[in-house]
Amino acid sequence: MLNTGVSQQAFEEVAGLNQAFFSLLRTCCGDDTGAWPGLQPATLNRICLLDGESVQRLSRLPFALFSLRLHDLPVWESVTECGVSEASGPGAWPDDGSRRQQFLVVALGTLRDMARAEPLSTSLLFGIPRDFATAISRTELAWLPVIADAIKPWLRVRHADRWEWWEAIVTDAALCRPGVAQSHVGVHLSLQRALSLQNARLPRGRLCRNR
């Protein structure tokens, strides 16, 4: 994944979205709405304390660090079918164009454009089946605000239940450490979802490993 099949442009696009996502997370610090990302409060507070260079290092991990349930094709199909119905035509941005809404529109637009140009890269970096990446590429631009409003409850940090992993990647970023082991875990989890192997028993325990 890191050597073939994924362009540098795709990595840069994901890094940009990750950085925008962390900017959104940092608006939650000390806010009653801070529970939506799914992180432990202590980890969220540590992200809020990171300097710009540390946030950039964290953002450049080779996979998306936010989740939109992109592995759940039936749920997404129901949303897109409702979103593009003739009766509900696109209008003003729902929810007054909130910060989360704005991030989601940008993320969906980037995901759509990446899926058109590089469906394989999109599948690997976002952890979604390739056929679904192809389907996303067909989404009409005008419907993105409607879809963004529908999926807003799904926006969370990726693998929010893996608290120790999040603590480790945030610490590595803050201390300017390579964090190779944690990066490999993230790549492995992304590949599992891209290949629909979440529940598979792998012969060596993971799809990628240090050599």
C-alpha beads as a LAMMPS data file, in Angstrom:
LAMMPS data file: protein, C-alpha beads

211 atoms
210 bonds

1 atom types
1 bond types

-500.0 500.0 xlo xhi
-500.0 500.0 ylo yhi
-500.0 500.0 zlo zhi

Masses

1 110.0

Atoms # bond

1 1 1 0.000 0.000 0.000
2 1 1 2.770 2.424 0.878
3 1 1 4.921 1.609 -2.149
4 1 1 2.511 0.844 -4.969
5 1 1 -1.019 1.667 -6.007
6 1 1 -1.467 4.912 -4.054
7 1 1 -0.258 8.206 -5.484
8 1 1 1.405 10.975 -3.538
9 1 1 -1.506 13.210 -4.505
10 1 1 -3.924 10.817 -2.800
11 1 1 -1.818 10.839 0.378
12 1 1 -1.797 14.651 0.299
13 1 1 -5.578 14.816 -0.115
14 1 1 -6.122 12.549 2.894
15 1 1 -3.584 14.494 4.962
16 1 1 -5.470 17.705 4.159
17 1 1 -8.767 16.179 5.270
18 1 1 -7.180 14.806 8.440
19 1 1 -5.833 18.254 9.266
20 1 1 -9.247 19.831 8.675
21 1 1 -10.787 17.177 10.904
22 1 1 -8.361 17.961 13.725
23 1 1 -9.208 21.638 13.387
24 1 1 -12.838 20.636 13.874
25 1 1 -11.966 18.448 16.876
26 1 1 -10.131 21.314 18.518
27 1 1 -13.302 23.413 18.483
28 1 1 -14.809 20.808 20.854
29 1 1 -12.311 21.380 23.658
30 1 1 -14.135 22.430 26.811
31 1 1 -17.460 22.280 24.962
32 1 1 -20.495 20.243 26.006
33 1 1 -20.702 18.957 22.413
34 1 1 -17.273 17.371 22.690
35 1 1 -18.659 13.850 23.126
36 1 1 -19.571 13.387 19.444
37 1 1 -16.070 12.449 18.201
38 1 1 -16.032 9.339 20.418
39 1 1 -12.638 10.038 22.002
40 1 1 -11.887 9.909 25.684
41 1 1 -11.866 13.483 27.067
42 1 1 -8.192 13.202 28.056
43 1 1 -7.182 12.246 24.504
44 1 1 -9.280 15.017 22.996
45 1 1 -7.660 17.514 25.358
46 1 1 -4.207 16.289 24.333
47 1 1 -5.083 16.856 20.683
48 1 1 -6.179 20.375 21.582
49 1 1 -2.765 21.032 23.125
50 1 1 -0.758 19.879 20.098
51 1 1 1.184 22.542 18.245
52 1 1 0.823 23.034 14.502
53 1 1 3.755 20.809 13.537
54 1 1 2.493 17.968 15.738
55 1 1 -0.974 18.197 14.197
56 1 1 0.604 18.065 10.756
57 1 1 2.614 14.951 11.692
58 1 1 -0.519 13.281 13.003
59 1 1 -2.476 14.276 9.895
60 1 1 0.074 12.657 7.604
61 1 1 -0.573 9.112 8.793
62 1 1 -1.356 7.134 5.614
63 1 1 -5.098 6.691 6.169
64 1 1 -8.153 8.755 7.030
65 1 1 -8.481 9.436 10.767
66 1 1 -12.204 10.128 10.701
67 1 1 -15.081 7.744 10.132
68 1 1 -18.275 8.170 8.121
69 1 1 -19.353 4.504 8.252
70 1 1 -17.961 4.173 4.743
71 1 1 -17.742 0.395 5.156
72 1 1 -21.531 0.110 5.659
73 1 1 -22.816 -0.046 2.089
74 1 1 -26.525 -0.803 2.804
75 1 1 -26.807 2.199 5.141
76 1 1 -25.105 4.482 2.630
77 1 1 -27.323 3.274 -0.188
78 1 1 -30.414 4.203 1.830
79 1 1 -29.039 7.692 2.461
80 1 1 -28.023 8.395 -1.122
81 1 1 -31.315 7.063 -2.467
82 1 1 -33.238 9.414 -0.160
83 1 1 -30.857 12.269 -0.780
84 1 1 -31.207 12.260 -4.548
85 1 1 -34.945 11.733 -4.799
86 1 1 -36.679 14.182 -7.127
87 1 1 -39.078 15.282 -4.399
88 1 1 -36.396 16.547 -2.054
89 1 1 -34.370 18.712 -4.434
90 1 1 -31.255 20.452 -3.133
91 1 1 -31.808 23.745 -1.379
92 1 1 -30.057 25.808 1.270
93 1 1 -27.549 24.086 3.507
94 1 1 -29.360 22.350 6.369
95 1 1 -28.403 23.133 9.965
96 1 1 -27.213 26.648 9.108
97 1 1 -23.935 25.412 7.642
98 1 1 -22.441 24.271 10.952
99 1 1 -18.717 23.505 11.211
100 1 1 -19.390 19.795 11.073
101 1 1 -21.651 20.324 8.074
102 1 1 -18.953 22.306 6.279
103 1 1 -16.314 19.678 7.013
104 1 1 -18.593 16.905 5.751
105 1 1 -19.335 18.702 2.491
106 1 1 -15.612 19.224 1.880
107 1 1 -14.821 15.617 2.855
108 1 1 -17.535 14.209 0.609
109 1 1 -16.413 16.382 -2.293
110 1 1 -12.803 15.278 -1.880
111 1 1 -13.849 11.648 -1.522
112 1 1 -15.975 11.916 -4.685
113 1 1 -13.162 13.479 -6.710
114 1 1 -10.577 10.991 -5.417
115 1 1 -12.883 8.065 -6.204
116 1 1 -13.220 9.323 -9.759
117 1 1 -9.480 9.707 -10.276
118 1 1 -8.114 6.887 -8.093
119 1 1 -10.730 4.381 -6.911
120 1 1 -8.079 1.975 -5.586
121 1 1 -6.301 4.674 -3.564
122 1 1 -9.641 5.867 -2.204
123 1 1 -10.571 2.349 -1.167
124 1 1 -7.283 1.750 0.649
125 1 1 -6.910 5.117 2.383
126 1 1 -10.511 5.393 3.562
127 1 1 -11.052 1.687 4.209
128 1 1 -14.027 1.195 1.899
129 1 1 -14.787 -1.544 -0.650
130 1 1 -13.656 -0.524 -4.124
131 1 1 -17.141 -0.971 -5.643
132 1 1 -18.480 1.498 -3.084
133 1 1 -15.725 3.974 -3.960
134 1 1 -16.870 3.734 -7.570
135 1 1 -20.472 4.356 -6.520
136 1 1 -19.475 7.446 -4.511
137 1 1 -17.744 8.860 -7.568
138 1 1 -21.140 9.116 -9.293
139 1 1 -22.686 11.319 -6.592
140 1 1 -23.951 14.627 -7.956
141 1 1 -22.108 17.626 -6.514
142 1 1 -25.362 19.478 -5.792
143 1 1 -26.491 16.753 -3.384
144 1 1 -23.454 16.835 -1.114
145 1 1 -24.977 19.277 1.441
146 1 1 -28.107 17.115 1.708
147 1 1 -26.094 13.926 2.174
148 1 1 -23.757 15.678 4.615
149 1 1 -26.698 16.641 6.796
150 1 1 -28.015 13.069 6.771
151 1 1 -24.691 11.513 7.784
152 1 1 -23.653 14.088 10.385
153 1 1 -24.411 11.704 13.299
154 1 1 -21.937 9.233 11.785
155 1 1 -18.926 11.541 11.937
156 1 1 -16.500 10.268 14.558
157 1 1 -12.818 9.613 14.959
158 1 1 -11.857 6.438 13.195
159 1 1 -11.600 3.388 15.468
160 1 1 -12.845 5.471 18.395
161 1 1 -13.029 2.328 20.515
162 1 1 -9.258 1.844 20.240
163 1 1 -8.389 4.344 22.977
164 1 1 -4.860 3.064 23.581
165 1 1 -4.059 3.323 19.871
166 1 1 -5.284 6.922 19.784
167 1 1 -3.225 7.751 22.860
168 1 1 -0.168 6.242 21.156
169 1 1 -0.508 8.078 17.827
170 1 1 -1.141 11.413 19.576
171 1 1 1.899 10.851 21.827
172 1 1 4.081 9.895 18.853
173 1 1 3.035 13.079 17.044
174 1 1 3.712 15.251 20.096
175 1 1 7.157 13.714 20.666
176 1 1 8.089 13.706 16.965
177 1 1 8.504 9.923 17.013
178 1 1 8.128 7.823 13.830
179 1 1 5.377 5.677 15.349
180 1 1 5.923 2.925 12.774
181 1 1 4.153 0.222 14.776
182 1 1 1.038 2.345 15.288
183 1 1 1.032 3.359 11.629
184 1 1 1.139 -0.308 10.606
185 1 1 -1.838 -1.036 12.866
186 1 1 -3.788 1.755 11.158
187 1 1 -2.862 0.540 7.669
188 1 1 -3.873 -2.993 8.631
189 1 1 -7.276 -1.832 9.896
190 1 1 -7.829 0.241 6.750
191 1 1 -6.964 -2.714 4.513
192 1 1 -9.287 -4.995 6.463
193 1 1 -12.212 -2.704 5.760
194 1 1 -11.234 -2.063 2.148
195 1 1 -11.148 -5.833 1.554
196 1 1 -14.186 -6.560 3.783
197 1 1 -12.070 -8.723 6.082
198 1 1 -13.068 -7.221 9.436
199 1 1 -14.117 -10.584 10.848
200 1 1 -11.610 -12.736 8.989
201 1 1 -8.980 -14.790 10.825
202 1 1 -5.698 -13.959 9.145
203 1 1 -2.914 -16.581 9.129
204 1 1 -0.277 -14.207 10.507
205 1 1 -2.590 -11.933 12.445
206 1 1 -2.417 -8.879 10.177
207 1 1 -2.200 -7.780 6.559
208 1 1 0.934 -5.674 6.860
209 1 1 4.004 -6.077 9.028
210 1 1 7.533 -4.770 9.467
211 1 1 10.213 -6.561 7.470

Bonds

1 1 1 2
2 1 2 3
3 1 3 4
4 1 4 5
5 1 5 6
6 1 6 7
7 1 7 8
8 1 8 9
9 1 9 10
10 1 10 11
11 1 11 12
12 1 12 13
13 1 13 14
14 1 14 15
15 1 15 16
16 1 16 17
17 1 17 18
18 1 18 19
19 1 19 20
20 1 20 21
21 1 21 22
22 1 22 23
23 1 23 24
24 1 24 25
25 1 25 26
26 1 26 27
27 1 27 28
28 1 28 29
29 1 29 30
30 1 30 31
31 1 31 32
32 1 32 33
33 1 33 34
34 1 34 35
35 1 35 36
36 1 36 37
37 1 37 38
38 1 38 39
39 1 39 40
40 1 40 41
41 1 41 42
42 1 42 43
43 1 43 44
44 1 44 45
45 1 45 46
46 1 46 47
47 1 47 48
48 1 48 49
49 1 49 50
50 1 50 51
51 1 51 52
52 1 52 53
53 1 53 54
54 1 54 55
55 1 55 56
56 1 56 57
57 1 57 58
58 1 58 59
59 1 59 60
60 1 60 61
61 1 61 62
62 1 62 63
63 1 63 64
64 1 64 65
65 1 65 66
66 1 66 67
67 1 67 68
68 1 68 69
69 1 69 70
70 1 70 71
71 1 71 72
72 1 72 73
73 1 73 74
74 1 74 75
75 1 75 76
76 1 76 77
77 1 77 78
78 1 78 79
79 1 79 80
80 1 80 81
81 1 81 82
82 1 82 83
83 1 83 84
84 1 84 85
85 1 85 86
86 1 86 87
87 1 87 88
88 1 88 89
89 1 89 90
90 1 90 91
91 1 91 92
92 1 92 93
93 1 93 94
94 1 94 95
95 1 95 96
96 1 96 97
97 1 97 98
98 1 98 99
99 1 99 100
100 1 100 101
101 1 101 102
102 1 102 103
103 1 103 104
104 1 104 105
105 1 105 106
106 1 106 107
107 1 107 108
108 1 108 109
109 1 109 110
110 1 110 111
111 1 111 112
112 1 112 113
113 1 113 114
114 1 114 115
115 1 115 116
116 1 116 117
117 1 117 118
118 1 118 119
119 1 119 120
120 1 120 121
121 1 121 122
122 1 122 123
123 1 123 124
124 1 124 125
125 1 125 126
126 1 126 127
127 1 127 128
128 1 128 129
129 1 129 130
130 1 130 131
131 1 131 132
132 1 132 133
133 1 133 134
134 1 134 135
135 1 135 136
136 1 136 137
137 1 137 138
138 1 138 139
139 1 139 140
140 1 140 141
141 1 141 142
142 1 142 143
143 1 143 144
144 1 144 145
145 1 145 146
146 1 146 147
147 1 147 148
148 1 148 149
149 1 149 150
150 1 150 151
151 1 151 152
152 1 152 153
153 1 153 154
154 1 154 155
155 1 155 156
156 1 156 157
157 1 157 158
158 1 158 159
159 1 159 160
160 1 160 161
161 1 161 162
162 1 162 163
163 1 163 164
164 1 164 165
165 1 165 166
166 1 166 167
167 1 167 168
168 1 168 169
169 1 169 170
170 1 170 171
171 1 171 172
172 1 172 173
173 1 173 174
174 1 174 175
175 1 175 176
176 1 176 177
177 1 177 178
178 1 178 179
179 1 179 180
180 1 180 181
181 1 181 182
182 1 182 183
183 1 183 184
184 1 184 185
185 1 185 186
186 1 186 187
187 1 187 188
188 1 188 189
189 1 189 190
190 1 190 191
191 1 191 192
192 1 192 193
193 1 193 194
194 1 194 195
195 1 195 196
196 1 196 197
197 1 197 198
198 1 198 199
199 1 199 200
200 1 200 201
201 1 201 202
202 1 202 203
203 1 203 204
204 1 204 205
205 1 205 206
206 1 206 207
207 1 207 208
208 1 208 209
209 1 209 210
210 1 210 211
